[in-house]
């Protein structure tokens, strides 16, 4: 009996020891799990705080601070592909294209990159190259994106736009039809640009067909009408050219000067001005361009009467003052010297889409690349 008791005591002691060890191990494991959870929660909190700061800096347009915060976020979680894409995009915004490319291209080396993320990376690399003016490389990556997702509208749109940027108008036409052939107004401008290229290549018949196609697609394509008038004039179809240019003035009076400056026959020019003033007497642009034409023709009294009418309507321009001084105060040496220093850019062409402004007319905004968003102001 004594041996049995001893054995039982020994077993109980061993069991209790094992239970104690197991309990201690359990406590240690629980503690480690708790520490790990706390650390993870701490890291997640830091990630969230850093990410939110980065987004706020982007909103406030503080690019350098945004890059720092998002870089700190990426260090806490190297697998956050979206963060790296954002950092690359911010470098591109700063004009540091090489750094943007390094970051974006490095993402392609990741073995577990999803198809969706790979598509996004391809698009961003293409945009980097486009920003750098390396259009062939841009096309390559946009087409890589399209191979992953053949119906992706963004990839198709970007390919079309990069062909447009590189002035490869025939390919731009192909891709525009694939992307959005329903936009007849943009289609008309592409045909017009192809027509201009054909003119440079001394292919007037092909140019004429493209200008006519442009007007067929969009009857109010002013650029096509102006250039088709040039073709008619070269072909000896003078009346058709003048009629087309007169129509430009009626459709878009603010662009009337682009048509009037093409009419070299003085008698025709005078008749056109009179007709426009009779038909559109309330349009300030018609009055202004008619006055400028009379100045160039030396008919100063007619010019002054139109300028006075414009002044009554609240239209003021330094060119009006300059013309007045040149025609009325010819003997005033001081005023004539002074007038030479005046800013005599009579018109301001402003893109209503992005705010870009210049004294030179345009149909496609040099900054945001949008078509026919120009607003003309007399200044």
C-alpha positions in Angstrom: 0.0 0.0 0.0 2.9 2.3 0.8 4.4 1.8 -2.7 1.1 2.5 -4.3 0.6 5.7 -2.3 4.1 6.8 -3.2 3.5 6.1 -6.9 0.2 8.1 -6.8 1.9 11.0 -5.0 4.6 10.9 -7.7 2.1 10.9 -10.5 0.1 13.7 -9.0 3.3 15.7 -8.5 4.3 15.1 -12.2 0.8 16.0 -13.4 0.7 19.1 -11.4 4.1 20.0 -12.7 3.0 19.5 -16.3 -0.2 21.5 -15.7 1.9 24.3 -14.2 4.3 24.2 -17.1 1.4 24.1 -19.6 -0.3 27.0 -17.8 2.9 29.1 -17.8 3.5 28.3 -21.5 -0.1 29.3 -22.2 0.4 32.5 -20.4 3.6 33.2 -22.3 1.9 32.4 -25.7 -1.1 34.5 -24.7 1.2 37.4 -23.7 3.1 37.1 -27.0 -0.1 37.0 -29.0 -1.4 40.0 -27.1 2.0 41.8 -27.7 1.8 40.9 -31.4 -1.8 42.1 -31.6 -0.9 45.4 -29.8 2.1 45.8 -32.1 -0.1 45.1 -35.2 -2.7 47.5 -33.9 0.0 50.1 -33.3 1.4 49.6 -36.8 -2.1 49.7 -38.4 -2.7 52.9 -36.5 0.5 54.4 -37.7 -0.2 53.3 -41.2 -3.7 54.9 -41.1 -2.4 58.1 -39.6 0.4 58.4 -42.1 -1.9 57.5 -45.0 -4.5 60.1 -44.0 -1.8 62.8 -43.6 -0.5 61.9 -47.1 -4.0 62.2 -48.6 -4.5 65.6 -46.8 -1.2 66.8 -48.2 -2.3 65.7 -51.7 -5.5 67.7 -51.3 -3.5 70.7 -50.1 -1.2 70.3 -53.1 1.9 69.9 -50.9 3.5 67.3 -53.0 6.8 66.9 -51.1 5.1 66.4 -47.7 2.6 63.9 -49.4 5.5 61.9 -50.8 7.2 61.7 -47.4 4.1 60.6 -45.5 3.1 58.0 -48.2 6.7 56.7 -48.2 6.6 56.3 -44.4 3.3 54.4 -44.9 4.9 52.1 -47.5 7.8 51.3 -45.2 5.3 50.0 -42.6 3.7 47.7 -45.1 5.8 47.0 -48.2 2.9 45.1 -49.9 0.7 48.2 -50.3 0.9 48.5 -54.1 -1.6 51.4 -54.2 0.6 53.5 -52.0 3.6 53.0 -54.3 1.5 53.8 -57.3 0.4 57.1 -55.6 4.0 57.9 -54.7 5.1 57.4 -58.3 2.2 59.6 -59.5 3.2 62.4 -57.1 6.8 62.3 -58.5 5.3 62.6 -62.0 3.3 65.6 -60.9 6.5 67.2 -59.6 8.1 66.6 -63.0 10.5 63.9 -61.7 9.6 61.4 -64.4 12.6 59.1 -63.8 11.8 58.6 -60.2 8.1 58.0 -61.1 9.2 55.4 -63.6 11.6 53.6 -61.2 8.8 53.2 -58.6 6.1 52.2 -61.1 8.4 49.8 -63.0 9.6 48.1 -59.8 6.1 47.0 -59.1 6.0 44.8 -62.2 8.7 42.6 -60.6 6.3 41.6 -57.8 5.5 37.9 -58.3 1.9 38.0 -56.8 0.8 41.2 -58.6 -2.9 40.8 -59.5 -4.1 41.3 -63.0 -6.0 44.5 -62.0 -3.0 46.0 -60.3 -0.7 45.0 -63.2 -3.1 46.8 -65.6 -3.0 49.9 -63.4 0.8 49.8 -63.3 1.0 49.5 -67.1 -1.3 52.5 -67.5 0.7 54.6 -65.1 4.0 53.8 -66.7 2.5 54.8 -70.0 1.3 58.1 -68.5 4.9 58.6 -67.2 6.4 58.2 -70.6 3.7 60.3 -72.2 4.5 63.1 -69.7 8.1 62.8 -70.7 7.2 63.1 -74.4 8.4 59.5 -75.2 5.2 58.7 -77.1 6.4 55.3 -78.6 7.2 54.0 -75.2 3.9 55.3 -73.9 2.0 53.5 -76.7 3.9 50.2 -75.8 2.7 50.2 -72.2 -0.9 51.3 -73.0 -1.1 48.4 -75.5 0.3 46.1 -72.8 -2.6 47.3 -70.6 -5.0 46.7 -73.4 -3.7 43.1 -73.9 -4.6 42.4 -70.3 -8.1 44.0 -70.7 -9.1 44.4 -74.4 -12.2 46.3 -73.5 -10.6 48.7 -71.1 -11.9 52.1 -72.1 -9.1 54.0 -70.3 -6.4 52.1 -72.1 -8.1 52.7 -75.5 -8.6 56.4 -74.7 -5.0 56.9 -73.7 -3.7 55.2 -76.8 -5.9 57.5 -78.9 -4.7 60.6 -77.0 -1.0 59.7 -77.3 -1.4 59.3 -81.1 -3.0 62.7 -81.1 -0.1 64.1 -78.9 2.4 62.8 -81.4 0.4 64.2 -84.3 0.0 60.8 -85.9 -3.5 61.8 -87.0 -4.3 58.8 -89.2 -3.7 56.4 -86.3 -5.5 58.8 -84.0 -8.5 58.5 -86.3 -8.4 54.7 -86.1 -8.1 54.6 -82.3 -10.7 57.4 -81.9 -13.2 55.2 -83.8 -12.3 52.3 -81.6 -12.6 54.4 -78.4 -15.6 56.7 -79.1 -16.5 57.2 -82.8 -19.7 58.9 -81.7 -17.9 62.2 -80.9 -18.4 63.7 -84.3 -17.0 67.1 -83.2 -13.6 65.6 -82.3 -13.7 63.3 -85.3 -14.1 66.4 -87.5 -11.0 68.0 -86.0 -9.0 64.8 -86.7 -10.1 64.8 -90.4 -9.1 68.5 -90.5 -5.6 67.8 -89.1 -5.2 65.0 -91.7 -6.2 67.5 -94.3 -3.6 70.0 -93.1 -0.9 67.3 -93.3 -2.0 66.5 -96.9 -1.6 70.2 -97.8 2.0 70.1 -96.4 2.6 67.0 -98.6 1.3 69.0 -101.6 -1.7 66.7 -102.0 -4.6 69.2 -102.3 -7.2 66.8 -103.6 -6.7 64.5 -100.6 -6.7 67.6 -98.3 -10.0 68.7 -99.8 -11.6 65.3 -99.2 -10.6 65.4 -95.6 -11.8 68.9 -95.0 -15.1 68.1 -96.7 -15.4 64.9 -94.6 -14.7 67.0 -91.4 -17.6 69.3 -92.3 -19.8 66.4 -93.1 -19.1 64.9 -89.6 -19.6 68.3 -87.9 -21.0 71.1 -89.9 -19.7 73.8 -87.6 -16.1 72.8 -87.7 -14.6 76.3 -88.2 -11.0 75.1 -88.7 -12.1 72.8 -91.6 -14.2 75.6 -93.2 -11.2 78.0 -93.1 -8.9 75.5 -94.7 -11.4 74.3 -97.2 -11.7 77.9 -98.3 -7.9 78.0 -98.9 -8.3 74.9 -101.1 -11.1 76.5 -103.1 -9.1 79.7 -103.6 -6.1 77.6 -104.8 -8.4 75.8 -107.2 -9.8 79.0 -108.6 -13.2 78.6 -106.9 -13.0 82.1 -105.5 -16.7 82.7 -104.9 -17.0 79.4 -103.0 -14.0 80.4 -100.8 -15.4 83.9 -100.0 -18.9 82.4 -99.3 -17.4 79.8 -96.9 -15.4 82.5 -95.0 -18.4 84.8 -94.7 -20.3 81.8 -93.3 -17.5 81.4 -90.7 -18.0 85.0 -89.5 -21.8 84.4 -89.1 -21.4 81.1 -87.3 -18.6 82.2 -84.9 -18.2 86.1 -84.9 -15.5 85.9 -82.3 -13.3 84.0 -84.8 -14.3 86.3 -87.8 -10.8 87.8 -88.0 -9.4 84.4 -89.0 -11.7 84.5 -92.1 -11.4 88.2 -92.9 -7.6 88.1 -93.0 -7.8 85.5 -95.8 -9.7 87.8 -98.1 -7.1 89.6 -100.2 -9.4 91.3 -102.7 -10.1 94.7 -101.1 -13.5 95.2 -102.9 -14.7 91.8 -101.7 -13.4 92.5 -98.2 -15.3 95.8 -98.1 -18.5 94.2 -99.3 -18.2 91.4 -96.8 -17.7 93.9 -93.9 -20.8 95.9 -94.9 -22.9 92.8 -95.2 -21.8 91.5 -91.8 -22.5 94.9 -90.2 -26.0 94.9 -91.8 -26.8 91.4 -90.7 -25.2 91.4 -87.3 -25.2 95.0 -86.0 -25.5 94.0 -82.4 -22.5 91.7 -82.3 -19.5 93.4 -80.7 -16.9 91.1 -82.4 -18.3 92.0 -85.8 -18.0 95.7 -85.0 -14.5 95.3 -83.6 -13.1 93.3 -86.5 -14.8 95.6 -89.0 -13.1 98.6 -87.3 -9.7 96.9 -87.4 -10.3 96.2 -91.1 -11.1 99.8 -91.8 -8.0 100.8 -90.0 -5.9 98.5 -92.2 -7.7 99.9 -95.3 -7.0 103.5 -94.2 -10.7 104.4 -93.7 -10.2 106.0 -90.3 -13.6 107.8 -90.0 -15.4 104.5 -90.3 -13.0 102.9 -87.9 -13.6 105.7 -85.3 -17.4 105.6 -85.6 -17.3 101.9 -84.8 -14.9 102.3 -81.9 -17.1 105.0 -80.5 -20.1 102.6 -80.7 -18.1 99.9 -78.9 -17.1 102.4 -76.2 -20.8 103.2 -75.6 -21.3 99.4 -75.1 -18.6 99.2 -72.5 -16.0 97.6 -74.8 -12.4 99.0 -74.2 -9.2 97.9 -75.7 -5.6 99.3 -75.9 -5.6 98.6 -79.6 -8.5 101.1 -79.9 -6.5 103.8 -78.1 -3.4 102.9 -80.2 -5.3 103.3 -83.5 -6.9 106.6 -82.3 -3.5 108.1 -81.5 -1.9 106.8 -84.7 -4.7 108.3 -86.8 -5.6 111.5 -85.0 -2.5 112.7 -83.2 0.2 111.9 -85.8 2.1 115.1 -84.9 2.3 114.3 -81.2 5.7 112.8 -81.0 5.5 111.9 -77.3 2.1 110.1 -77.6 3.3 108.2 -80.7 6.5 107.1 -78.8 4.4 106.1 -75.8 1.9 104.1 -77.8 4.6 101.9 -79.1 5.1 100.6 -75.6 1.4 99.6 -75.2 0.4 95.9 -75.0 -1.5 95.8 -78.2 -2.6 92.1 -78.2 -6.2 92.9 -79.0 -7.7 89.5 -78.1 -7.3 86.9 -75.3 -8.1 83.3 -76.2 -8.9 81.4 -73.0 -9.7 77.7 -72.5 -12.8 77.4 -70.4 -11.8 73.9 -69.5 -8.5 74.6 -67.8 -8.0 78.4 -67.8 -5.0 78.4 -70.2 -4.8 81.9 -71.9 -2.9 83.3 -74.8 -3.0 86.0 -77.5 -2.9 83.4 -80.2 -6.0 81.6 -81.5 -6.3 77.8 -81.0 -8.9 75.1 -81.6 -7.1 72.5 -79.4 -6.0 73.7 -76.0 -2.2 73.3 -75.7 -2.5 72.6 -72.0 -5.4 70.3 -71.4 -5.7 69.1 -75.0 -9.5 69.7 -75.2 -11.1 70.8 -78.5 -13.2 73.9 -79.1 -13.2 75.1 -75.5 -11.9 78.6 -76.4 -13.5 81.8 -75.1 -12.5 85.0 -76.9 -12.3 88.3 -75.1 -11.5 91.8 -76.5 -8.9 93.4 -74.3 
